[in-house]
Amino acid sequence: MENEKKLVVVALGRNAFGKTIPKQKENVKAAAEKIADIVLAGYRVVVTHSNGEQIGMLHTAMTEYSRLEPEFSVAPMSVCGALSQGYIGYDLQNSIREALLNRGIYKTVCTIITQVRVDPFDKAFTNPTKVIGRYMNRDEADAEVNKGNFVVEEEKGFRRVIPSPRPIDIYEIDAIRTLVEADQVVIACGGGGIPVMQQGTALKGASAIIEKDFTAARLGQMLEADEIIFLTNKDNLIVHKGSPDEMPLSQITVKEAKQYMEEGNFEKGLDLAKIEAAVEFVTTGVEKRAIITSLDKVLLGIKGRAGTIISEK
């Protein structure tokens, strides 16, 4: 097969999961079918994923538990991130394994609990952007502020706001690379990875959530992947929305992508993060390619017949 040696990083968005345990199992099965098809097409595959809904659920649950049982402290965000990696990885690896076996493919699928280094001086720590967790009343919000945490007021009440620093290094990259070279399907860097800061030989969890698209790009760079696929809820990125010039993007260069970004075509934190991460990945080597598309169109995207495809030239 012509793609036999190619390595692709597949970044699943939050729409690949769901807000409840049954819905997640249902959605993950659909994602697993597409991932198995990519393996069947001859690619080596590393999967990474969002954890937005899940980490919020876990943080809320652990906070409520600490309120009911005061001797138990509130779980740090880094612990909630690790829990979400295990929970989502469990569903993903079982569903991918099943989908592969149904195609007659016998491969080990494994989840790596992955820690990602962040810079303690990253400006994101003074400008948090990720809203997370349960709604709080005024007194609870004031208590969080007194602890040094950030909160934001919404229609239903107050919620925590968490920094989103850039990923610098992936501590488990050697383990991930070894498994990929053994032709296994690997699930890693879930939710952008567990953000940690290095203190001597110790790693300390940071109260943050890394944007998973940037970690996906970093993962692709460190593994020297050939392609990266960002899966979202739309077939193509759209530019000039609401104007007579509105159009879907198909094949574009890095230069064109940067121009569209400068024009303000993409929503911050959503499409903007994906195309920024795509550009970061593509510019790291010759013949790299990034694809942004929906789960339904992923196979056509790999063939260059669907999605927004970013390349150097």
N, C-alpha and C positions, 0 to 999 in steps of 0.2 A: 504493500500500500504506500502511496506517495507521501502520506503524512505520518508514516510510521514513527519517525524520530522526533516529531514536533511536540513541544510541551506547551500546554495552554493553561492559564490561570482563569478560572471561572468564578466571578464575583456575583453572588446571589443577593438581590435586593430584598427589602422587607416584604414585598408582595409575594415572595416565594415561600412565606411562612404563614402567619396568621396571628390573631390575638387570643386564641384559645388552644388548648391542647389538642382537641379533636381536629380543629381547622388546620393546625400546623401539620399534623400527620397526613391529612389529605393533600395539602399543598406541597409538602415535601416529596410525596410520591410522584407528583407531576414533575417536579424539578429533577428528581432522580432518574426518571425516564429519559429526559433530555441529556443528562450527564452520561448515562449509559450509552446513548446514541453517539456522543462525542468519542467515547472510548472505542465503540464499535467502528467508528470512522478511522481509527488508527492513531489517535492522539494519546499522549500521556497527560493526565489531568490532575491539577491541584485545585481544590475548591475552597473558597473563602466566602464569608457571608455576613449579612447584617445581623444585629441582635437588638435593634431598637425597642421593639415591643417586649421582648423577653427579659432584657435587663431591667426595664422599668417595672415589669411584673414582679421579678425576683426582689428588687430593691424595696418595692412596696410591701411585699409579703414579709420580708425580714424585718422591716421597720415596724410593722404591725405586731409581729411576734415579740419584738423587744418591748413594745408597750404593754402587751399582755403578761410577759414574763420579764420584769425589770432587771433581773440578774443577768440577762443576756443582752449584750451590747448590740447596737445597730451594725449590720454587716457593712464593711467598707465597699466602695464601688468596685475596687479591684477584685474582691471576693465575688461580688455579684456578676462581674464579667467572666470570671472563671466558671462559675455555675452555669452561666448561659452558654458558654462554649461546650461544656459537657452535655447539657440538655439538648441543644440543637444538634451537636455532633452525633449523639446517640440516635436521634431520629434520622438524620441524613445518612449515616454510614449503614444503618440497617436497610433503609430504602434503596440506596445505591447498590448495596450487595445483592438484594433481591432482584433488582432490575438487571444487573449484570448476569446473574445466574439464569434468569429467564431468557437471556440471549446466548446462553452457552459460554459465557466468559467467566473464568475462574480467577479472580483477583482479590487480594486482601484490600479491604477499605478500612482506614483507621483515622482517628481524630487525635490531633496533637494539641494539648493545652499549651497555648502559645503566648509568650510574654514579649512585649515590644517596648524598647527603650524610648523614652521621651526626654526632652530637655527641660529641667526645672525652671529655666529662664525663658522658656517659650512664652511669647506675648499672649498666647491663648489663655494662660492662667490668670491674667488680669482682664480678660475679655471673653467670659464664657458664653457659649452659644447653644449647648445641647440641653433642652428642657426634658426633665425626667422625673419619674416617681409620682406619688400620690398628691392629691390636692390638700393643702393645709389652710388652717384659719390664720388670722392675723397674729395671734400669740405664738403659734407654732412657727410661723415664718420669721417672726422677730427672734425666736430662739435659735433658728438656723443662722440668721445674720450674725448673732452674737457669737456663734461658733466660728465665724469667719467664712461661712458659705454664702453663695449667691442665690437669690430667689427672684422670681418674676411673678407679677400679678396677671392672672387670666380671668376670664369671665366666671369660672367656677371657684376661684380661689387662688392661692399661691402655690408655686411649685419650685423645686430646686432647678438651678441652671448650672451645668457642668462644663468645664473647659474641654476643648477639643484640640490638643496639641498635635503637631506633625510627628509621624513615626521616624525614628532614626535608625534603629537596628532591631533585628529579630533574633532573639537569643536561641531559639530552637531550630535555626535555619539548617544546621548540619544534619540534624535528625530528619528534617523534612526532605532535604536533598538526598539523603541515603535511601529513604523510602521511595522517592520518585525514581531514582536510578534503579531500584529493584522492581520497577514497573508496577508499583502499588498506587491505588487512588488515595490521595491524602486530603484531609480536611484540616485546615490550619488558619491561624490568625482570625478566628471568628470574632465578629464585632469590632474589627480593627485591631484585635489583640488586647491582652491585658496590659494597660499602660503601667510601666515601672520606671523607677529611677535607680541608677546604680550608686551604691554607697559602699565603697571598698569592694569587698567580695560579695556583699549582700545586695539583693534587689528589693526595693520597697515599692509597694503598690501606690499608684497615684490616683487621686480622686478626679478622674477624667474619663472621657470616652473618645477614642481616636476615630476619626472619620475612616470608615472601612475601605473606601475607594482609594485613599492614599496609601493605606497599608497594602492593599491588593497590588498597587503599582510597585511598591517597595519589594514585596514578595516576588513579583515577576522579575524585577531587576536583579535581585540577589540570586534567584534560581536560573537566571539567563533564559527565561522563557521566550518562546517565539511569538506568542500572541496572548492577549488578555481580553476577556469578554466581560463587560459590565452588563448585567441583566437588570432591566427596569420594567416599568409598566407601559412602555410605549415602544413602537417598532423603530422609530427614528427620532433623533433630536430635531426640533423645529426652530427655525430662526425667523426674525421679523414677524413675530406673532401679532395677529390682529391688524396687519397692514396688507395692502395689495401685493406686497412682495413676500408674504409668508410662504415658506417652503420647507419641506423635510430635507435634511442633510443625508446624503448617501456617501460617496467617496470624497473625502477631503484630505488635504495635506495639513501638516502641523502648522504651517504658516497661515493657512485659511482658518484653522481652529482658533489660533491666537487672535486673529482679526475679529472673528465672531464674538469671542470673549470680551475683547476690548469694547465692542459695540454694546455690550450689556444684554446679549440675547438669552442668557441662561440664568435660571433662578439660583440664588446663592444657597449652598448647602444641599442642593439636589442635583440638577443637571450640571451645574457649574463644577461641582466637585468631581463628577465623572469625567468631564472633558478635560479638566485640569490634570487629573490623574492619568488619563489616557495619553496626554501630551508628555507628561513626565516619563511614562514608560517607553513610548515610541522613540523618544530622543536619546535613549540609552544605548542604542545599537543599530546596526545596519539591518534592514528588512524586518524590523519589528512592526507589529500591527495591533491596533486596538479596535474592538468592536463594541458598540453600544446599541443594544436592541432588546426586544422582549424575549421571554422564554419560548414563545411559540415560533419565533423566527430565528432561533439560535443556529440551527443547522444551515439554513440559507445564508446566515451571516458569515459562517465559517467558509462557505463557498463563494463569498463575495457578492451575493445576490440579494442581500437584505441588510437593514440596519444602517447606522452611521459608522463608517469605517475610516479610521484615522491612520495615515501612514506618513513617513517622512517626505516622500515625493509623490 
